[in-house]
Amino acid sequence: MLADADLFTVDYAEIEEVAKELYIRALKILPPQVKRGFDRLSRDEDDATAKTILGTMVENIKVAERTRNLLCQDTGIPIYNVIIGGDLRVDGIALKAAIRRGVERATREHPLRSSVVHPITRINEQSSCGRLIPVINIDFDDSPRQLRIEMIPKGSGSENGSFLKMLIPADGVDGIKAYVIDRVIEVGGRVCPPTIVGVGIGGTSDLCMHLAKVAATRPLGSACEDPEGEKLEKMLSIAVNSLGIGPQGLGGRGTAFAVHVETAATHITMNPVAVNIQCHSARRASAVISEEGVEYGF
């Protein structure tokens, strides 16, 4: 067992500042891999209207970043994924409280439009916070003496493209494909395509929905760690982009940047499948906190 002196102790004032900065960065700076995704779709697009729409989207991104403005008016539900490395001393309660304070400060000091309301009264606290919001997911890895925070603002346009079905094993892979494609057709242009289509397969109903969110918000260009999931990603990406929905649902090849899949083991008598869609403004920001300081990225 390590002595206390050998542990890196997290500074919660620093966590608060990072949480604030990540929210603002995610809303203002689109990840480079998404910009490259736009370039790829534009090169492959042969529909004139779709090509014009993609060009308008790219110009909107450039204007937003040049003027330090928001990429989209929807500031979303704030989601923070925290990955705790080894040899750290962390108080989980203090960590969550610091992130919440950071969200409140970003909303108040920037200022941002708060999109978070009570589900029954619809009262908005004007803080981008509420009961169980921000969403804070905590996981662990073996990175020594560092803590990583990912921030994802998830807007309602894409989040409304969320679905779950408890398939049975007899439905097979064809049943999974059909369900995903049918949901993409159902939402059409309402989820602001081109999208990232997140697919969760397996687990329990709640884990499956979480996997779909992880898939939808995974960095563009990454691949499923499960080889079977990676094969399905490639097949579904081709299938979705053959539907003709196109940018903003007005026709063309560019319905999705990609389909991402995440899998988990499940029960022998069931096979849950979930879909969660991310819009073309696939916003995210990240930071690694270590003894050397804070390093921001995507």
C-alpha positions in Angstrom: 0.0 0.0 0.0 1.3 3.5 -0.9 1.9 6.0 1.8 -0.1 9.2 1.7 3.0 11.1 0.5 3.1 8.9 -2.6 -0.4 9.8 -3.7 -1.4 12.7 -6.0 -4.2 14.6 -4.2 -6.8 16.2 -6.4 -7.3 20.0 -6.0 -11.1 20.6 -6.0 -10.8 24.3 -6.8 -8.9 23.2 -9.9 -11.6 20.6 -10.8 -14.2 23.4 -10.5 -12.3 25.7 -12.8 -11.7 22.8 -15.3 -15.3 21.8 -15.3 -16.3 25.4 -16.1 -13.7 25.8 -18.8 -14.6 22.5 -20.4 -18.3 23.5 -20.7 -17.5 26.7 -22.5 -14.8 25.1 -24.7 -17.2 22.3 -25.8 -19.9 24.8 -26.7 -17.5 26.9 -28.8 -14.8 24.8 -30.4 -15.7 21.8 -32.6 -13.3 18.8 -32.4 -10.9 18.6 -35.4 -12.1 15.1 -36.2 -15.6 16.3 -36.8 -14.3 19.0 -39.1 -12.5 16.3 -41.0 -15.8 14.4 -41.1 -17.4 17.3 -42.8 -14.6 17.4 -45.4 -15.0 13.7 -46.1 -18.8 14.0 -46.6 -18.4 17.0 -48.8 -15.9 15.2 -51.1 -18.2 12.2 -51.4 -21.5 14.1 -51.9 -22.9 14.3 -55.4 -26.2 15.9 -54.5 -26.0 19.7 -55.2 -28.4 20.7 -52.4 -26.7 18.5 -49.9 -23.3 19.9 -50.9 -24.6 23.4 -50.4 -26.1 22.5 -46.9 -22.8 21.0 -45.8 -21.0 24.1 -47.0 -23.3 26.3 -44.9 -22.7 24.1 -41.9 -19.0 24.4 -42.3 -19.3 28.2 -42.6 -21.4 28.4 -39.5 -18.7 26.6 -37.6 -16.0 28.9 -38.9 -18.0 32.0 -38.0 -18.8 30.7 -34.5 -15.2 30.0 -33.7 -13.9 33.2 -35.3 -16.3 35.3 -33.2 -15.9 33.1 -30.1 -19.6 32.4 -30.2 -21.6 29.3 -29.5 -21.7 26.5 -32.2 -25.4 26.0 -31.3 -27.9 27.9 -29.2 -28.8 24.7 -27.3 -26.4 24.4 -24.4 -27.7 20.9 -23.7 -27.7 18.6 -20.7 -24.1 18.8 -19.3 -22.5 15.4 -19.1 -19.1 14.8 -17.5 -17.2 11.5 -17.8 -14.5 11.3 -15.1 -11.7 8.7 -15.5 -9.7 8.3 -12.3 -6.1 6.9 -12.7 -3.9 5.2 -10.2 -2.1 6.6 -7.2 -4.7 9.3 -6.6 -6.4 10.5 -3.5 -10.0 11.6 -4.5 -13.1 12.4 -2.5 -16.0 11.4 -4.7 -18.5 13.7 -3.0 -16.1 16.7 -3.2 -15.4 15.9 -6.9 -19.0 15.9 -7.9 -19.7 19.1 -6.0 -16.7 20.8 -7.7 -18.0 19.8 -11.1 -21.5 21.1 -10.3 -20.1 24.4 -9.1 -18.1 24.7 -12.4 -21.3 24.2 -14.4 -23.1 26.8 -12.4 -20.2 29.3 -12.9 -20.0 28.7 -16.6 -23.7 29.3 -16.9 -23.6 32.5 -14.8 -20.3 34.0 -15.7 -20.2 33.4 -19.5 -23.3 33.7 -19.5 -25.0 30.7 -21.1 -28.7 29.9 -21.6 -29.7 27.3 -19.2 -31.5 24.4 -20.9 -32.2 22.4 -17.7 -35.6 22.4 -16.1 -37.5 20.3 -13.5 -39.3 17.4 -15.4 -42.7 18.2 -13.8 -42.9 21.8 -12.9 -40.6 22.9 -15.8 -39.0 25.4 -13.5 -35.5 26.5 -14.8 -33.0 27.3 -12.1 -30.9 29.2 -14.7 -27.8 27.2 -13.6 -27.7 24.4 -16.1 -28.1 22.2 -13.0 -31.0 20.4 -11.4 -31.8 17.1 -9.7 -29.1 14.6 -10.8 -27.8 17.1 -13.4 -25.1 17.5 -14.4 -24.8 13.8 -15.3 -21.5 12.6 -13.9 -20.1 9.2 -14.9 -17.1 7.9 -13.0 -14.8 5.2 -14.2 -11.2 4.1 -13.5 -8.1 3.2 -15.5 -4.4 2.5 -14.8 -3.0 5.8 -15.9 -0.7 6.8 -13.1 -1.3 10.0 -11.0 -3.8 11.6 -13.4 -7.5 12.3 -13.7 -9.2 12.8 -17.0 -12.5 14.7 -17.5 -14.6 14.6 -20.7 -17.4 17.1 -21.1 -20.3 16.6 -23.5 -23.2 19.0 -23.8 -26.1 16.9 -25.2 -28.8 18.9 -27.0 -32.4 17.8 -27.1 -32.7 17.7 -30.8 -30.4 14.7 -31.0 -31.3 13.3 -27.5 -34.9 12.9 -28.6 -33.5 10.4 -31.1 -33.1 7.8 -28.3 -34.7 4.3 -28.5 -34.6 0.9 -26.7 -35.9 -2.5 -27.8 -35.6 -5.8 -26.0 -34.8 -8.1 -28.9 -34.6 -11.8 -28.5 -31.7 -14.0 -29.5 -33.7 -15.4 -32.5 -33.7 -11.9 -34.0 -30.0 -12.2 -34.7 -27.7 -9.7 -36.3 -30.3 -8.9 -39.0 -32.8 -7.9 -36.3 -30.2 -5.5 -34.8 -29.5 -3.9 -38.2 -33.2 -3.6 -39.1 -33.9 -1.9 -35.7 -31.1 0.6 -36.1 -32.0 1.5 -39.7 -35.7 1.8 -38.9 -34.9 4.3 -36.1 -32.7 6.4 -38.3 -35.5 6.5 -40.9 -38.0 7.4 -38.2 -36.1 10.5 -37.0 -35.1 11.6 -40.4 -33.9 15.2 -40.4 -35.2 16.0 -36.8 -31.8 15.1 -35.3 -29.8 17.6 -37.4 -27.9 15.2 -39.7 -25.1 14.4 -40.5 -25.1 12.5 -37.3 -23.1 10.0 -35.2 -25.5 7.1 -34.6 -24.7 5.4 -31.3 -25.8 1.8 -30.9 -25.7 -0.2 -27.6 -26.0 -3.9 -27.7 -26.4 -6.3 -24.8 -26.2 -5.8 -21.0 -29.4 -4.9 -19.2 -31.9 -2.3 -20.4 -30.2 0.6 -18.5 -26.7 -0.5 -19.4 -27.7 -0.8 -23.0 -29.0 2.8 -23.1 -25.8 3.9 -21.5 -23.7 2.1 -24.1 -25.6 3.8 -26.9 -24.8 7.2 -25.3 -21.1 6.2 -25.0 -21.1 5.2 -28.6 -22.8 8.4 -29.8 -20.4 10.6 -27.9 -17.2 8.7 -28.7 -14.6 10.6 -30.6 -15.3 10.4 -34.4 -12.7 8.1 -36.0 -12.5 5.7 -33.0 -13.6 2.1 -33.3 -15.4 -0.3 -31.1 -13.0 -2.4 -29.0 -15.1 -5.5 -29.6 -14.1 -6.9 -33.1 -17.7 -8.0 -33.7 -18.9 -4.5 -32.8 -16.4 -3.0 -35.1 -17.6 -5.1 -38.0 -21.2 -4.1 -37.3 -20.1 -0.4 -37.2 -18.8 -0.6 -40.8 -21.8 -2.4 -42.1 -24.3 0.0 -40.5 -22.4 3.1 -41.6 -22.7 2.0 -45.2 -26.3 1.1 -44.8 -27.3 4.4 -43.1 -25.6 6.5 -45.7 -27.5 4.6 -48.5 -30.8 5.8 -47.1 -30.8 9.1 -48.9 -31.8 11.2 -45.9 -28.8 13.5 -46.2 -27.8 16.7 -44.4 -30.7 18.2 -42.5 -32.9 15.5 -44.0 -33.1 17.2 -47.4 -31.5 14.3 -49.4 -28.0 13.2 -50.2 -25.4 10.7 -49.1 -24.3 12.4 -45.9 -26.8 11.1 -43.4 -24.2 10.2 -40.8 -20.5 10.7 -40.1 -20.4 7.2 -38.8 -22.3 4.6 -36.8 -20.6 3.7 -33.5 -21.3 0.5 -31.6 -20.6 -0.5 -28.0 -21.3 -4.0 -26.6 -21.7 -5.8 -23.3 -22.4 -9.4 -22.4 -26.1 -10.1 -21.8 -28.5 -12.8 -20.7 -29.0 -16.0 -22.7 -32.7 -15.2 -23.3 -32.5 -11.6 -24.4 -30.6 -9.1 -26.5 -31.4 -5.5 -25.8 -30.5 -2.9 -28.5 -30.5 0.9 -28.0 -30.0 3.8 -30.3 -28.8 7.3 -29.2 -28.0 9.9 -31.9 -25.5 12.8 -31.8 -26.2 15.8 -34.1 -23.7 17.3 -36.6 -22.4 19.6 -33.9 -20.8 16.7 -32.1 -19.4 18.9 -29.3 -17.0 17.6 -26.7 -13.9 18.8 -24.7 -11.5 17.1 -22.4 -8.8 17.8 -19.9 -6.1 15.7 -18.2 -5.2 16.9 -14.7 -1.8 15.8 -13.3 1.0 17.0 -11.2 2.3 18.9 -14.2 -0.9 20.9 -14.5 -3.9 20.8 -16.8 -3.8 19.8 -20.5 -6.9 20.5 -22.6 -8.0 18.6 -25.6 -10.9 16.9 -27.2 
